């Protein structure tokens, strides 16, 4: 079937023009004016031209493309003025604190949420544990005080705001959005009472609310290529549209009426699940399918998709640099172009229903994979079989879950039984994700950077050509053989590389520095018991590190202090910890973190100097903070000393949290008075290697290895040259997560020696 691709060129040019324009902060008005001059010239040439039909067609396409480009450039110029007011720019440049009244425009993700201040899009970073921000809904008005920073050019947000204190709720949203928020809250409470991971996953499957999904389950969903099921994507919208079509058809409504009712149902669904930008994009893409259906011509799908792309970019040119937008467009294109031909080919050897079940996720995954690799350079090898098993359960979970959500407002007594019905497929999906994520090679590495993306692009094009039957039979046979051979080589290299990695990794490692970005997460292992010191800024990298190390249960969790880069990943270990040790708290947000760990079954202790215990064959002792005389935060970081209890080949270490020079100097004095400064094998360098260090402490510790948890290209200059000089003078070798990735430290062949393995060699 020949497809109408006349609007594909203008859509691609619109995307390119928007992507370039939003990356420029100056000259947008001039560029827009120039674009309209060019467009006008091309249109005049078309009107006055008397050439042949082919040339007229080319000029017409050029005119449409020029007008579309000028339209997008104009939208970018107008949007730039709206996004960056002089007042906000002045505050960002001066670094002064500002008080702003903000409207929430996105679903909160922990303490991060997208807000708007008079039309300026801002990404707000709240204080840790801010329950007001966590529970806020789209449309709520809040007041926040904090520092502004101008975001990178092309970012969806014009500014980043860092709240200095908890936000204040000024007004809750009312009307349809308020009613939808109340309904979502009731459904979340109902789902939380359901057992196991199915209850946690159900709100995500039904209404896209993933706030209750544990980090471990979220990681499993991604590894099994099932994360699209918990996002409000085109598939959710298609389910809603399908229900509306069936019900309208049962009532005898005609074709046009069914489409109108389906669009109305889609609009109501958008309100229910929160009309944030990603949801609106998914709804537009679903509407594309409806409009194509209304045209009664299958080949109209691509032109309608192109019109949707142009319209969305004209409304918001910053979408051009959004991964979510790219994935929405590519997934829709994959379904329009590849799903039916692939189902027909598979249908020659499989039942038709099974061929369709396989074809739909495969077509979408194939189209999206080059972009997905830009987000995560890994291939979900079991994505197709995982989707094959999970996809049939997804519509039932979505429909029953959505019904339960609506019933919480309409007929509350019926909501719980219906939620139990939805719980069954949700639990099945969670089980499928956990099973495939636990298989060897679930997330297989792929070449990083542009070469990896280009290579996957080539694979996608070749696969699409085979599906569509392009070229001669001989050419397709050759391409198929090349694909099979390439896959075999990839799997062989992958298996060999994994074996080499595992063979080179020390099996007797005792201390591991996880690569969690700009933050700390250190694992200590002894005689089958595990301690974790801090959790880094985000649950995902911590969860991945613990999985890589084979860590399940954590006997001891130490939260040195409550800064986000040390406690932001705590969600990854909720329900997995036996005992937690914390230092002084400064506000209710700190207390909320400890309470969450306690609800997960952990015993939570507030500790100070002198607390001690054992971990396997190691003894540990809290060296800092003192019971009084120190303010919460960096100066009160819990510092831990770990030493062997027996004659085992065990490493000793000291872990300094974010202690600054003054606290380190006081700690050094206290150690001298209490029997001397212990010499250790490993020191966890304080505060990510900042310059705020006491050289005397490092000199007397005389550590062999200094572990530095630090993010690549961080804005703080960590680790500082001053700190690296201190380590060099003390004879301590630095091992940095930004350069080395995961770092494992194992005992050497004799006392005083250690073996170090790093992920990046």
C-alpha positions, 0 to 999 in steps of 0.5 A, a space after each residue: 500500500 502506497 503511503 501519503 508522505 507529502 507532509 512528512 517533509 514539512 513535519 521534519 523541517 518544523 521539528 528541526 527548525 524548532 529544535 534549533 530555535 529553542 537552543 538560541 536565546 538571541 535573534 529569534 525575532 529576526 529569524 522568524 521575520 526572515 522565515 516569513 520573508 522566505 515563505 512569502 517569496 516561495 508562495 508568490 513563486 507558486 502563484 505566479 509560476 506557469 511551469 509543468 505539473 511536477 515543478 508546481 508540485 515541488 514548489 507547492 511542497 516547498 511553500 508549505 515547508 517554508 510556511 511551517 518553518 516560519 510558523 514554528 520560528 514565530 512560536 519560538 520567538 513569542 514563547 521566549 518572551 513569555 518564558 523569561 521575564 526581566 524580573 526572573 532573569 534579574 533574580 537568576 543572575 543575581 542569585 538572590 532569594 525570591 518569593 514566588 506564587 506558583 501554579 503546579 502544572 505537572 505531577 510531582 515526582 518526589 520533591 520535584 515538580 513543574 510549576 508556572 510563574 506568570 507563564 514562565 515554566 519552572 522546575 521546582 526542587 523542594 526541601 526533602 520530605 516536603 509532604 505538601 509538595 509531594 501531595 500537591 495536584 495540578 492546578 494547586 497554587 503554592 508559595 515558595 521561597 528560594 534561589 533561581 537559576 536559568 536553565 540550559 537553552 532548549 530545556 522545557 523549563 526556563 528556570 530551576 528553583 531551589 526552595 529554601 524551606 517547605 512550600 505553602 499551599 495557597 489554594 487547592 484546585 477546584 472544578 473538574 480538576 479538583 474533583 479528579 484530584 479527589 478521585 485519584 486520592 481515593 483510588 490511591 488509598 484503595 489500591 494501597 490496601 491491596 497486597 503485594 506489588 500488584 497493589 502498588 502497580 495498579 494506579 500506574 496501570 489505570 491512571 498513570 500514578 506511579 508514586 507508589 511504585 517501589 524503585 525496585 519494581 520500577 527498575 524491573 519494569 524498565 528492564 523488561 521493557 514494560 515501563 510504558 504500561 505505567 505511563 499514560 501513553 497512547 496505549 492507555 488512550 487507545 483502551 479508553 477510546 476502544 471502550 467508548 467505541 464498543 459502548 456507543 456501538 452497543 447503543 446503536 450510535 453511528 460511525 461519526 457519533 462513535 468518534 465524537 463520543 470517543 473523543 469526549 471520553 478521551 478528554 475526560 480521561 485526560 482530566 482524570 489522569 492530570 492534563 500534564 504535557 505528556 498526557 496531552 501528547 498521548 491524547 493527541 496521538 490517540 486522536 490521530 488514530 480516530 481522525 484517520 479512522 473517520 477518513 475511512 482511508 488507512 493511508 491517511 494515518 501518516 498525514 494526520 500524524 504529521 499535522 499533529 506534529 506540526 500543530 504541537 510544535 507550533 503550540 510549544 516549540 520546546 517539545 522538539 527537544 523532548 524525549 517524551 515527544 519523540 517517543 510518542 511520535 515514533 511509537 505512533 508512526 511505528 504502529 501506523 506503518 509497521 504493525 499491520 504488515 508485521 502482523 500479516 507476516 507473522 499471521 502466516 505461521 501464527 494465529 491471527 490474534 497472537 500475531 497481532 499481540 506480538 506485532 503491536 509492541 514490536 512495531 512500537 519498540 522497534 521505532 522507538 529504540 534508537 531514541 531509547 538508547 539515547 536515554 539508556 545505552 542498553 537493550 531489553 533483550 526480553 522485551 518482546 516476550 515480556 510484552 507478549 505475556 504482559 500486554 494481554 493483561 494490561 487492558 483488563 488492569 486499565 479498564 477495571 482500575 479505571 472503573 474502580 477509580 470512577 466508582 470511588 466517587 459514583 458507587 463507593 461500595 463497589 469500588 473495592 471489589 472492582 479494584 480486586 479484579 484489577 489487582 489480578 492482572 496488575 500482579 501478573 504484570 508485576 510478576 512478569 517484570 520481576 521474572 524477566 528482569 532477573 534473567 541473565 542479560 535482561 539489560 544488555 549493553 549497547 555502544 554508547 553515544 552517536 555511534 550506538 544510536 546510528 547503529 541502532 538506526 541502521 538496524 531499525 531501517 533494515 528491520 522496517 524494510 524487511 517487514 514492509 517487503 521493500 526491495 527484491 527478494 534476493 536483497 531481503 534474503 541477504 539482509 535477513 542473513 546479515 541481521 541474524 549473523 549480526 545478532 549472533 555476533 552481538 550475543 557472543 560478544 555480549 556473553 564473552 564480555 560479561 564473563 570477562 567482567 565477572 571473572 575480573 571482578 574480585 569475588 571477595 570484595 568488602 567495600 563498594 562505591 556505587 556510581 550514583 552521580 553527585 552523591 554518596 552510596 557505599 556498601 560494606 559486606 562481611 560474612 553475608 551481612 551488608 551495610 549501606 552508607 547513604 543512598 545517593 540522590 536518586 533511587 534508580 542508580 542505587 537500585 541498579 548498583 545493589 542489583 549488580 552487587 547482588 544485594 537483597 537484604 540490608 542489615 544496617 543502613 546509615 544515613 549520615 545526614 539529610 541532604 538530598 544527595 545522601 537520602 534521595 535514593 532511600 525509596 530504593 531500599 524501603 522494606 529491605 532494611 533491618 536497622 537504620 542509624 540517623 543523625 540529628 534532624 532539622 525539620 519534619 521532612 527529615 523525620 518523614 524519611 525516618 518514618 518511611 523506613 520504620 513503616 518498611 520494617 526498619 528499626 530506626 535509631 538516632 545515634 551519636 559518638 560511642 554507638 557501636 556494634 558488629 557486622 559479620 566479622 567487622 566491628 563498627 563505631 560511631 565517631 561523630 556527631 557528639 551528643 550536642 554542640 553541633 548543628 544538623 546538616 553537614 557538620 553533624 554527619 554520622 562518621 563511622 569507623 569499621 575494623 576487623 573483630 577477628 584475625 580475618 583478612 578484613 579491611 578497615 575503613 572510616 566513612 566521613 559523610 560530608 564533614 567540613 574542615 572544622 568538624 574534621 578538626 574536632 573529630 581529630 582532636 577527639 580521636 587523639 584524646 580517646 586513644 589515638 587516630 586509627 590507621 585504616 585501609 579505606 577512607 570515604 572522602 568527605 563532601 565529595 572531595 570539596 576543598 573544605 578538608 583538614 589535611 591533618 586528619 587524612 595524614 594520620 588516617 594514612 589510608 591506602 585508598 580514598 573513595 570519592 562519590 562524585 558526579 561527572 561534570 558536576 558544577 561544584 568543581 568536585 573533587 577539588 585540586 586541594 583535596 587531591 593534593 591532600 590525598 597525594 601528600 598522605 599517600 592515599 590513592 583516590 578512586 572516583 565514581 565519576 571516572 571509575 564508575 563502580 569501585 570494588 575494594 578487596 583485601 590484598 595478599 598481606 596486611 596493609 595492601 588492598 586490591 581495587 577493581 573499577 568498572 571502567 578499568 
